[in-house]
């Protein structure tokens, strides 16, 4: 039976993206990421290796310089410029990166325990005396897991730091919708959050969102539109009519 191991792709990407944006944050998380296997994705592990080497060599780190380090072999495992750009888009405030690394390390230890448990089971079934060595190793991993278990209580200094950093980066976290009044009252769409638009059938939710989509695309952002109700042909009809401002859906 294949094992389903704990992982979190988004958190891995966010940690790497934050280091690209804030190279000084590397030292904040290095103690949690001493083993590159903390990253579940092979492309994440490779990117971590590149960033670590750049830090060691005192090289400048930003989106352009990191993308310039990508090779053809890197692309074969998914480490592409597109992937690096996606990591940067998931970048969090620097004050959050330690918590993210903490979470990754926690999942890494969980994976090790699951794998060790399977090995123990196999050795025990075979009545292999080596099972006792595995039990000792697993006991050590359990101790690390208990020690690094994420706390439910945050330090007040850390909370304040995250809050101030978020306020400083307010503009970069917001994406305007193109609707003046909506942007005035809400500030726009916030990166990393889900915005729900509600309304009764036929009240213009789809039309509103298509217009927002057009405004966002004009600003150079990438966007994807999913609809569970309207077929693609109906959506295209709405988009064509809205863009032309002359045609009618009727």
N, C-alpha and C positions, 0 to 999 in steps of 0.2 A: 504493500500500500504506500503510495506516495505521501510524503509528509507535507503539510501546509504550514509553512514557517511564517512567523510574524515579520512584517516589513511595513515601511511607510515611504513610498516613492516621493510624495510631495514634500515631506520633511527633509529627505535627503537632498532634493533639488533646492529647497529653501536655504539649507545650510551652505551649500556650495555657492549659490547665487549671492548670499549675504557676504561671503568671503571675497567674492569677485568685486562687489561694490564697496566693501569695507575690509581691505586686506589686514588691517590691524586687529580685526576680530579673530584672526587665525589663532592667536595665542589664547583667546578665551575658551576655545574648544579643543585645542591640541591634546589636552590630557584625557579627553574622552575618546579621541579618535586615534589612539596609538596603533591600533590594528585596523588596516583598511577594510577588513572584513566586516567592520561595523556598517559599512555601506552594502546594501543587498544587491544593488544593480552593478553589473560589471563596468558600465560606462561611468557610474558615479565613482567607483573605486579608482578608475583610470584618471578621472578629472581631479580627484583628491590628490593622487600622486603628482600630477602636473603642478597643482597649486602649491603643494608642499615643497617641491623642487624649486619653484620660482621664489617662494619665501626664503628658502635656504640660500639661494643665489642672489638675494636682494634685488630681484627683478621687479619692474613695475607691473602691477596687476590691474587690469581693467578688461572690459569685454573684448576690445580689439586685440590686446596682447595675448589674452588667453585663446581666443579663436585662432590666432596666428600660430599657436603651438599644435593645432590639430593636424594629424597625419591621416593618410589613407587607411592605415591599419586601425586607427582610432575610429574612423567612420564605420568600419566593418562591425564594430561592437555597439554602435549607436551613439558614440561620442562625436556628434556633429556640431557645426556652428548653430544650427537650429536648436539643438538640445541645450547648448550653453546659454543661448539667448532666453530660452524658456526658464532656465534656472534663475537668471537675473530678474525675470518678470515675477518670480515667486519670492524674490528677496524680501526679507522681513527687516524690522528695525534691529540695529545691532544688539540692543539689550535683550532681545529674545533668543539670540542664537545659542546661548548656553543651555537654555531650556530645551531647545530643539536637539542639540547634540546629546543632552542627557537622555532624551526620549529614544534617540537612535541607539545609544549604548544599552539602554534597557531592553530594547527589542533584540539586539545582538546577543545579549546574555540569555534571553529567552530561547533564541534559536539554538544556542550552544547546549542548553539544558535539554531541549527536545531531542537533538541529535545524540547527546550522551545517553539519554534515557533509552533510546532505541538500541544503542550499543550494549547497554547494561542488560536489556531484555534478551538480546541475542546470546550474550555470554552466559547469562543465568540459565537459559534454556539448554545450552550446550554443556552446562555444569563446568564451565571454564573458570579456573581460579583467578584469571586476569580480571574478573568482574570486580574484585576488591580494589584494584588499582583505579578502575573506572569510577567506582563509588567515591574514592578519595578525591579524584579530579572534580567530580560533580559536586561534591560537598563544598569545594572551594568556589565553584561558580555560583552556587546558591548563596554563599556569603557575600559575593560581589553584588549579586542581584538585590539582596536585602539592603546592602549599604547604599546602592545607587537608586533604589526605588524612588520614583518621582514623588515629592512631597505634595500634599494637598494644600499646604500653607506656603504662600509666597512671602519673601522678605519685602518689607515696606519700601526699603531703599530701591529694590529692583523694580517694584511696581511704579514708583515715581519716575525712575529712569526711563522705563518703557513709555510712560505717559508723555514725558517731556520730549523724548525722541520722536514719538508719533506726532506730536503737535508741530514740531519743527519741520516734519516731512509731510505736513497736511496736503500741500498742493500736489506733491508727487503721488499721493495716494488717491487722489480724486480724478475722476474722468467726467467731464461735463457732458450732459445729455443733448445740449443744443436747444433745450426749452428754457428760456430765460427765467420764468417764474419757478419752474421745477428746480433748476440749479440754485436759485436764490434761497429757496426754503430748505432744500436738502443738501446743497453743496455739490450734488452730482452723485455719480456711482463711486463707491469706495472699493478699491482693490482688496481682494481677499474676503469680501463679504458677499452675501446673497441678497439681492433686492427683489422683492415680490411686488408685482403690479396686479392688483385685483379689480374686478368689475364684473357686472352682469353680462351675459351673452349679447353681442351686438352693440356694446357700448364703446368699442374702438380700441380694445387692448392691443390687438394685432397691429392695427394701423399705427398706434402710438409707438410700439416697439420697432416696427419697420422704419419709422422716421428716426427714432433714436439710433438704430443700426446705421442708417445712412449718415447721420451726423458724426457718429463715432468713426466710421470708415473714412470720412473726409478729413479727419484729424490724423489719419495715418495709423490708426490702431487696427489690429486684426480682430475679427469677430465671427462667430458661428451662430446661425439661427436654426433652432429646432422647433418643430411644431408637431404636436400629437393629435391635432384636429384637422388642419387643412392640408390637402395634398400639395405637392410642389408646384403644380400648375396654377393653383389658386394663389399661392404666395407670390409666384412670379408675376401673375396678373396684377396683384396689388402693388408690387414694387414698380412695374412698368408704368402703371397709371399715376402713381405718386411722383415718379421721376419726370414723366412727360408733362404733368400738370395740364394736359389738354384732353387726354383720353379718359373714358369713363368705364367703370367695371360693368355697367348695365348693358 
